[in-house]
Amino acid sequence: MTLAEAILENLAKWRPHTSRETLEVASPETGWNVTVEADTVEGLGASIWELAVRRLMPPDQPEDLAARAHRVADRVTGLLEPLSLVEVDTQQGVAQLRSETPARRGEDRFYYEALLHPDGAAQVRRFRGPNAGDPRRQQVPFTLTHEALAKLADDLIV
């Protein structure tokens, strides 16, 4: 079973009982673990707080973060905005990708952020950017169909 198939199978029967719950899908066949933190899950889609992937077994060698970040940015096509590489911090061991062009709704800007780590782990979140009233960004949920969510997880494990 592929990672996407394992995710879809689990999402089909998962319905959170509280406002924010976590689904963990381990896929020994692919060597990956996926964590979906969601506010709402329905028959076709979910309101997601965070999507995270990590290897079940750490790799022998750390990945080249810049190369992986470019591959991920090229593969991720199911979000509202395409991702592009912002920076690679080799000291901290993290590559940061963000929406190329944030979406605008009134005064607010919305963008995705993906953090990639040399052990293969990655997280995707959505934020509302700072505006004049509040200079801090705020994490917000984002909505994806089950299929788009499974594809996003597959896109992160390149």
Protein Blocks (a to p, Z undefined) as FASTA:
>chain_A
ZZklmmmmmmmmgccfbfbdcdddddfknopacddddfbdcfkbccdfbdcdddfbdcfb
dcdfklmmmmmmmmmmmbfbdcddfbdcfknopacdddfbacdehjbccdddddddfkop
acddddddddfklmcdcdddddddfklmmmmmmmmmZZ
